[in-house]
Amino acid sequence: MMLGALALSFCAFGQTAKSIGNEEWVKPFPAFRIIGNVYWVGTWDLSTYLITTPQGHILINSGLAQTVPQIKAGVEQLGFKMSDVKIITATHGHFDHVAGLAELKRMTGARVAMSEQDVELLESGGKADFRFGDDLSARFEPVTVDRRLKNGDKIELGGVVLTAHHHPGHTKGATSFTLDVRENNKTYRVGIMNMASINPGVRVTGMPKFPDIGKAYAQTFHDQKELKIDVFLASHASQFGLHRKYQPGDAYNPDRFVDPEGYQNGVARLEKTYRDQLAKEQQGK
């Protein structure tokens, strides 16, 4: 999710809290354990997930360039080392989720994995985006991608297996990740979902640089409804109700984010928004 049509300033690949216009993207939030080996190290609204293993760790999403120190602090407060991060990936290539990737890669030496359809977006620093490519405010420091992910590919490290699900529409390479987490003699299916919201200025009947965007959204909604998710997480805290479900200092509870109904309802709401917009565009409104 990005804030479209904002009058933002751009300077050295970094946006400030004031220029972004969304304080919740930079507002600190304490790192905490979500379930098993999955932790939150993001800001108030921008999700960054740390998945730990005996052979090193995985980070999903970087947030903004200036919030990288918050991620580092969160990882260390949890008792882990940034030098043990071996793989970095992201749910999609908009600046609010990947602007810190280049710095995190330098900091950790980790390999960057990304959906093959969003590789050009990362390596161009946002220039290749079908909606915001000409918007300087949406630019970020380019980062080289070491592994191109296809739908169904696995990211494996230290016994953890992440499955990448290609869920395009929001970007061409938008991706959700699922993994199984064993806790309290139960196996939970965890979904770090890229919810298929529609940015302002996007026409779902077709964009010049993404003519099949409508089909992409429709396929994503179909595929997401088919997934069976226990623990519902997403690219933004607001998308899965983080602050309704957890307050800093709450006791650890592996069932806190178990919300299969909330997940399905979230997909259904976004699909209705898509269908309503599609109908209006087709009617010329």
N, C-alpha and C positions, 0 to 999 in steps of 0.2 A: 504494500500500500504506500503510495506517495501522495503528497499534497500537490495536485496539479494547479497550474495557473497562479502560482505564488510569485510575487516579485522578490526573488531571492538574489543575493549577491554571491559572487564566486571568487574565491581567492586561494590560489595554491592548493587546489583540490580539496579545500576544507570549507565547510559551512559552519557558521557560528549558531549558537542557540537562538540569538536574536534574529538573525537573517532567515533561519529555517522557519520560524513562526510556530514551531511546535515544541514547547518546553518539555513535554513528556518524553521526547526522543532523547534528551540529554539529562533529564532528571535522574539522579542516582537511585538505585534500589538495591538493598542488600542481597548478596549471593546466598542461595539456599539449595538444599537437596530436594529435588522433586520426587524422584522415585529411584530406588536402587542406585545405579551408577550414572544417573542423569541429573544434572544440576543446572540451575539458572544463574547466569553471570551477565545478564543484560541490564539495560536501563529500566526506567519505569514502564516504558511501552515497547521499546525495541528488543526483540528476543535474541539472546545469544545463549546457546546451549553447550555445556561441557559434558562430554561423555567420556568417562574414565575407563581405562583398562590396565592390566598389569604390564603391557608392552608399550604404553603411551596413550595419548588422549586425542579426542576429536573435538573440534569446535565447529558449530553450525551458526553462521551469520556473524558479521563483524560489527554491526551498527555503524555509526558515523566515525570519521577519522579521529575526531577529538574525544570520542568515548572509549577508545582503545585502552587508555590508562584505567578506566573503570573496570573493563574486562580483566585486565591483568591483576588489579587489586582483588577482584572477586575470586579469581582462580587461586590466588595465593592465600586469601583469607580462609578458603575451604581446605587449605593444607596441601595444595598441588603446585606444581612448577610449570611455568610457561614453556620451559625448555623441553618438557615432556610432551608437548602438543606436537603430534606427527602429521595430522591431516586437518585441513580446514576446508569447509564447503559452505554452501549457502542455498537458501530456498528460492531466491531469484536475484537478478542482477541490478536492481535499483539501488541508488546510492545510499538509501537509509539502511540497507542491509549488507552492503559490500564496500563502502567507502574506506573502511579500516582494514580491508584484506591485505593490501600491499604492506602496510606497517606490521600487521600480525605475522605475515610471512617472513619479513626481515627479522622480526623479534624472535621467532621460534625456529625458523628453518624448515617449517612444515611444508608439505606438498598441498597444493590447491587442487581440489576436484570440483568440477562444475558441469552441469548439464551442457551437452554439446551445442544446444541451440542458444545458450547464453554466453558461450565462450567469447564470441566477438564483442559482446556487450562489455564484458570485464576487461578484455585486452585493449579496447578502444577507450576505456575510461568513461563509458556512457554514451559515446557518440553514435553507436550503432542502434540505440533504442528506437523502436518503431514509433513511439509517442513523444519521448522527451529528448531525442537525439540532438536537436538543435537548441536545446535549453541549457545555457551555460551553468545554471544553478543546479542542474542534475548531474554535472560532471564529477568525476572522482579520479584519484590516481590509478592509472592502469595497472593491472596485475597479470602476470603470466600464469596460465592454467596448465597444470602438469598432467591432469587426467580428465578426459572428456567422458562424461557419464551418459549412457543411454538408458532408456526406460527399462527398469528391471535389474539394472546393474547393482552389484553388491559392493559396499565398502566394508572391508574386513580388517579388524585390528584387535589383537589380544583377546580373541574369543567373542568379540562383539561383531554382529553382522547388521549393517544398515542397508535397507533396500531403498533404492531411488525410484520414485514414481513420477513420471513426466506428466505434469498437470498444467499445460500451457493455457494462455489467455492473458493473464496479468502481465507476463512477459512470454516470449517464445519458448523459453526454457524453464519456466517456473516448475519447481520440483518439491514434492513432499518426501519425507523419509519415515520409514517404519522400522521398528526393532522390537524384539521380545526382551522383556526384563523379568527376571526371576526374583521375587521378594516375598517373604513370609509364606513360603511353600506354595506360592501361586505364580503363574506366568501371566504377565500383563502385556498386551499388544499396545505399544506406545506409538502414537502418530505425531510427528512434527510436521504439521500440515501447512501447505501454501494455499490459503483460502482464495478463491477465484473472484476477488473484488474487481470492479471496473473503475479505472481512473477517469477523472473529468477530461473531456475532450476525445475520449476513445469512442469510435463508432463500431458497434459489434457487427454491422452489416459489411464491414471491410475497411481496412486502413491501407493507404498506399504501400506501406512497407510491411503489411501483414494482412494480405487480402483474405486469408482463410481464418481470420480471428474468430468469427462466429462459430465455425465448426470446431475450432480448438476449445472454446469455452464449453460447447455442448458436450464434447467428448470428456472433458475434465469433470463436469458435473456427473455424467454417467459413471465414470470410473471411481470418483470419490464416494458416491453412494454405495458402490459395491464393496468398499473397504470396511472391514470390521475393526474398529478402533476402541480400545478400552480407555487409555489415557490420552486425552485430547489436549494437544499443544499446538501452537501456530506461530507465524512470523511476527505477530504483534500480540502483546499481552491483552489488549482490548478484544481481540478476536476470540479468545477462549476464556475470558472472564478471570484472569489471574487475580485481580485485586478483590474480586468477590469471593474467591475460593481460598485465598491465602493472605494473611497479614504478617509482616515481619515479626519474628519471635514465636509464631505458632509452632507447636510441637510437630515433629516429623510424622507424617501420615501418608503411607503409600497409596491410600485410596482417595486422597484429597482431589486429585485431578481426573479420577475415573468419571467419564462423562460421555458415554456413547450416544445418548440421546441429544445432548448439547451439540455434539459434532454433527449428527445427521440434521438437526434443526438449522445449524449454521450453514450447511451446504444448501439446504432447501431454500433458506432466505435469499442467499446469493443467486441461486438459480432463478428464483422468481424475479429478482431485480433484472437479471439478464434477459429473461423472456419478455418482461414489460418493456425494457428498452428496445429490444429487437422488434417488437410489434410497432412501437412508435416510429422507429426508423423506417420500417417497411411501409408505413402509412404516410411517410413524408412529413411527420411532425417534428 
